[in-house]
Amino acid sequence: MTDKRPNDWFSIGMDAWMLGAEAATVIGLRSMKMAMGGAQAQREAHRMVAEKMEAGAALGMALATGKLGTDAESVTRGTVSHLRKKVRANRKRLSGS
């Protein structure tokens, strides 16, 4: 994984903070969708579980193969980046943007 940003814990921390903020948004959007009930809510619930399992498996494989690097900073940055891509895609899909 090649990343142009400096390998420092502050930028990794900021990325992790953004992951948390985006995840909170997705939780809110999903909660509203599920609160409406019906077939769409059920599909979203199934999608949520499947996506989490898929993202976890992909992350585990990337970690096991060394794809994210070997030092703590690269592994942490790669993990946060991997998760943010998934969360960002859900935020865009759920918000309609």
CNS distance restraints for C-alpha pairs under 8 A (distance, minus, plus):
assign (resid   1 and name CA) (resid  67 and name CA) 6.57 0.50 0.50
assign (resid   1 and name CA) (resid  68 and name CA) 5.91 0.50 0.50
assign (resid   1 and name CA) (resid  69 and name CA) 7.03 0.50 0.50
assign (resid   1 and name CA) (resid  78 and name CA) 7.52 0.50 0.50
assign (resid   6 and name CA) (resid  11 and name CA) 7.75 0.50 0.50
assign (resid   7 and name CA) (resid  11 and name CA) 7.71 0.50 0.50
assign (resid   7 and name CA) (resid  12 and name CA) 7.81 0.50 0.50
assign (resid   7 and name CA) (resid  73 and name CA) 6.50 0.50 0.50
assign (resid   7 and name CA) (resid  74 and name CA) 7.30 0.50 0.50
assign (resid   8 and name CA) (resid  12 and name CA) 6.52 0.50 0.50
assign (resid   8 and name CA) (resid  73 and name CA) 7.22 0.50 0.50
assign (resid   9 and name CA) (resid  13 and name CA) 5.91 0.50 0.50
assign (resid   9 and name CA) (resid  73 and name CA) 7.09 0.50 0.50
assign (resid  10 and name CA) (resid  14 and name CA) 6.26 0.50 0.50
assign (resid  11 and name CA) (resid  15 and name CA) 6.19 0.50 0.50
assign (resid  12 and name CA) (resid  16 and name CA) 6.16 0.50 0.50
assign (resid  12 and name CA) (resid  73 and name CA) 7.89 0.50 0.50
assign (resid  12 and name CA) (resid  76 and name CA) 7.44 0.50 0.50
assign (resid  12 and name CA) (resid  77 and name CA) 5.83 0.50 0.50
assign (resid  12 and name CA) (resid  80 and name CA) 7.88 0.50 0.50
assign (resid  13 and name CA) (resid  17 and name CA) 6.09 0.50 0.50
assign (resid  14 and name CA) (resid  18 and name CA) 6.22 0.50 0.50
assign (resid  15 and name CA) (resid  19 and name CA) 6.18 0.50 0.50
assign (resid  15 and name CA) (resid  80 and name CA) 6.93 0.50 0.50
assign (resid  15 and name CA) (resid  81 and name CA) 7.78 0.50 0.50
assign (resid  16 and name CA) (resid  20 and name CA) 6.35 0.50 0.50
assign (resid  16 and name CA) (resid  80 and name CA) 6.05 0.50 0.50
assign (resid  17 and name CA) (resid  21 and name CA) 6.33 0.50 0.50
assign (resid  18 and name CA) (resid  22 and name CA) 6.03 0.50 0.50
assign (resid  19 and name CA) (resid  23 and name CA) 5.94 0.50 0.50
assign (resid  19 and name CA) (resid  80 and name CA) 7.17 0.50 0.50
assign (resid  19 and name CA) (resid  83 and name CA) 7.46 0.50 0.50
assign (resid  19 and name CA) (resid  84 and name CA) 5.50 0.50 0.50
assign (resid  19 and name CA) (resid  87 and name CA) 7.47 0.50 0.50
assign (resid  20 and name CA) (resid  24 and name CA) 6.12 0.50 0.50
assign (resid  21 and name CA) (resid  25 and name CA) 6.44 0.50 0.50
assign (resid  22 and name CA) (resid  26 and name CA) 6.30 0.50 0.50
assign (resid  22 and name CA) (resid  84 and name CA) 7.88 0.50 0.50
assign (resid  22 and name CA) (resid  87 and name CA) 6.61 0.50 0.50
assign (resid  22 and name CA) (resid  88 and name CA) 6.79 0.50 0.50
assign (resid  22 and name CA) (resid  91 and name CA) 7.13 0.50 0.50
assign (resid  23 and name CA) (resid  27 and name CA) 6.12 0.50 0.50
assign (resid  23 and name CA) (resid  87 and name CA) 6.08 0.50 0.50
assign (resid  24 and name CA) (resid  28 and name CA) 6.27 0.50 0.50
assign (resid  25 and name CA) (resid  29 and name CA) 6.20 0.50 0.50
assign (resid  25 and name CA) (resid  91 and name CA) 6.97 0.50 0.50
assign (resid  26 and name CA) (resid  30 and name CA) 5.92 0.50 0.50
assign (resid  26 and name CA) (resid  87 and name CA) 7.14 0.50 0.50
assign (resid  26 and name CA) (resid  90 and name CA) 6.66 0.50 0.50
assign (resid  26 and name CA) (resid  91 and name CA) 5.32 0.50 0.50
assign (resid  26 and name CA) (resid  94 and name CA) 7.41 0.50 0.50
assign (resid  27 and name CA) (resid  31 and name CA) 5.93 0.50 0.50
assign (resid  28 and name CA) (resid  32 and name CA) 6.27 0.50 0.50
assign (resid  29 and name CA) (resid  33 and name CA) 6.32 0.50 0.50
assign (resid  29 and name CA) (resid  91 and name CA) 7.78 0.50 0.50
assign (resid  29 and name CA) (resid  94 and name CA) 6.33 0.50 0.50
assign (resid  29 and name CA) (resid  95 and name CA) 7.16 0.50 0.50
assign (resid  30 and name CA) (resid  34 and name CA) 6.06 0.50 0.50
assign (resid  30 and name CA) (resid  44 and name CA) 7.51 0.50 0.50
assign (resid  30 and name CA) (resid  94 and name CA) 7.27 0.50 0.50
assign (resid  31 and name CA) (resid  35 and name CA) 5.93 0.50 0.50
assign (resid  32 and name CA) (resid  36 and name CA) 6.60 0.50 0.50
assign (resid  33 and name CA) (resid  37 and name CA) 7.25 0.50 0.50
assign (resid  33 and name CA) (resid  40 and name CA) 7.64 0.50 0.50
assign (resid  33 and name CA) (resid  41 and name CA) 5.90 0.50 0.50
assign (resid  33 and name CA) (resid  44 and name CA) 7.83 0.50 0.50
assign (resid  34 and name CA) (resid  40 and name CA) 7.69 0.50 0.50
assign (resid  34 and name CA) (resid  41 and name CA) 4.38 0.50 0.50
assign (resid  34 and name CA) (resid  42 and name CA) 7.33 0.50 0.50
assign (resid  34 and name CA) (resid  44 and name CA) 7.27 0.50 0.50
assign (resid  34 and name CA) (resid  45 and name CA) 7.46 0.50 0.50
assign (resid  35 and name CA) (resid  41 and name CA) 7.44 0.50 0.50
assign (resid  36 and name CA) (resid  41 and name CA) 6.86 0.50 0.50
assign (resid  37 and name CA) (resid  41 and name CA) 5.03 0.50 0.50
assign (resid  37 and name CA) (resid  42 and name CA) 7.23 0.50 0.50
assign (resid  38 and name CA) (resid  42 and name CA) 6.46 0.50 0.50
assign (resid  39 and name CA) (resid  43 and name CA) 6.15 0.50 0.50
assign (resid  40 and name CA) (resid  44 and name CA) 6.13 0.50 0.50
assign (resid  41 and name CA) (resid  45 and name CA) 6.20 0.50 0.50
assign (resid  42 and name CA) (resid  46 and name CA) 6.31 0.50 0.50
assign (resid  43 and name CA) (resid  47 and name CA) 5.98 0.50 0.50
assign (resid  44 and name CA) (resid  48 and name CA) 5.95 0.50 0.50
assign (resid  45 and name CA) (resid  49 and name CA) 6.44 0.50 0.50
assign (resid  46 and name CA) (resid  50 and name CA) 6.17 0.50 0.50
assign (resid  47 and name CA) (resid  51 and name CA) 5.91 0.50 0.50
assign (resid  48 and name CA) (resid  52 and name CA) 6.22 0.50 0.50
assign (resid  49 and name CA) (resid  53 and name CA) 6.31 0.50 0.50
assign (resid  50 and name CA) (resid  54 and name CA) 6.10 0.50 0.50
assign (resid  51 and name CA) (resid  55 and name CA) 5.91 0.50 0.50
assign (resid  52 and name CA) (resid  56 and name CA) 5.97 0.50 0.50
assign (resid  53 and name CA) (resid  57 and name CA) 6.14 0.50 0.50
assign (resid  54 and name CA) (resid  58 and name CA) 6.12 0.50 0.50
assign (resid  55 and name CA) (resid  59 and name CA) 6.02 0.50 0.50
assign (resid  55 and name CA) (resid  83 and name CA) 7.53 0.50 0.50
assign (resid  55 and name CA) (resid  86 and name CA) 7.55 0.50 0.50
assign (resid  56 and name CA) (resid  60 and name CA) 6.04 0.50 0.50
assign (resid  57 and name CA) (resid  61 and name CA) 6.18 0.50 0.50
assign (resid  58 and name CA) (resid  62 and name CA) 6.18 0.50 0.50
assign (resid  59 and name CA) (resid  63 and name CA) 6.11 0.50 0.50
assign (resid  59 and name CA) (resid  79 and name CA) 7.08 0.50 0.50
assign (resid  59 and name CA) (resid  82 and name CA) 7.24 0.50 0.50
assign (resid  60 and name CA) (resid  64 and name CA) 6.02 0.50 0.50
assign (resid  61 and name CA) (resid  65 and name CA) 6.07 0.50 0.50
assign (resid  62 and name CA) (resid  66 and name CA) 6.14 0.50 0.50
assign (resid  62 and name CA) (resid  67 and name CA) 4.98 0.50 0.50
assign (resid  62 and name CA) (resid  68 and name CA) 6.13 0.50 0.50
assign (resid  63 and name CA) (resid  67 and name CA) 6.27 0.50 0.50
assign (resid  63 and name CA) (resid  68 and name CA) 6.07 0.50 0.50
assign (resid  63 and name CA) (resid  69 and name CA) 7.97 0.50 0.50
assign (resid  63 and name CA) (resid  75 and name CA) 7.50 0.50 0.50
assign (resid  66 and name CA) (resid  70 and name CA) 6.18 0.50 0.50
assign (resid  68 and name CA) (resid  74 and name CA) 6.23 0.50 0.50
assign (resid  68 and name CA) (resid  75 and name CA) 5.08 0.50 0.50
assign (resid  68 and name CA) (resid  78 and name CA) 5.26 0.50 0.50
assign (resid  68 and name CA) (resid  79 and name CA) 7.37 0.50 0.50
assign (resid  69 and name CA) (resid  74 and name CA) 5.36 0.50 0.50
assign (resid  69 and name CA) (resid  75 and name CA) 5.49 0.50 0.50
assign (resid  69 and name CA) (resid  78 and name CA) 7.84 0.50 0.50
assign (resid  70 and name CA) (resid  74 and name CA) 6.83 0.50 0.50
assign (resid  70 and name CA) (resid  75 and name CA) 6.46 0.50 0.50
assign (resid  71 and name CA) (resid  75 and name CA) 6.21 0.50 0.50
assign (resid  72 and name CA) (resid  76 and name CA) 5.97 0.50 0.50
assign (resid  73 and name CA) (resid  77 and name CA) 5.98 0.50 0.50
assign (resid  74 and name CA) (resid  78 and name CA) 5.86 0.50 0.50
assign (resid  75 and name CA) (resid  79 and name CA) 6.00 0.50 0.50
assign (resid  76 and name CA) (resid  80 and name CA) 6.18 0.50 0.50
assign (resid  77 and name CA) (resid  81 and name CA) 6.00 0.50 0.50
assign (resid  78 and name CA) (resid  82 and name CA) 5.98 0.50 0.50
assign (resid  79 and name CA) (resid  83 and name CA) 6.27 0.50 0.50
assign (resid  80 and name CA) (resid  84 and name CA) 5.99 0.50 0.50
assign (resid  81 and name CA) (resid  85 and name CA) 6.30 0.50 0.50
assign (resid  82 and name CA) (resid  86 and name CA) 6.83 0.50 0.50
assign (resid  83 and name CA) (resid  87 and name CA) 6.20 0.50 0.50
assign (resid  84 and name CA) (resid  88 and name CA) 5.74 0.50 0.50
assign (resid  85 and name CA) (resid  89 and name CA) 6.17 0.50 0.50
assign (resid  86 and name CA) (resid  90 and name CA) 6.43 0.50 0.50
assign (resid  87 and name CA) (resid  91 and name CA) 6.16 0.50 0.50
assign (resid  88 and name CA) (resid  92 and name CA) 6.21 0.50 0.50
assign (resid  89 and name CA) (resid  93 and name CA) 6.15 0.50 0.50
assign (resid  90 and name CA) (resid  94 and name CA) 5.89 0.50 0.50
assign (resid  91 and name CA) (resid  95 and name CA) 5.91 0.50 0.50
assign (resid  92 and name CA) (resid  96 and name CA) 5.91 0.50 0.50
assign (resid  92 and name CA) (resid  97 and name CA) 5.04 0.50 0.50
assign (resid  93 and name CA) (resid  97 and name CA) 6.58 0.50 0.50
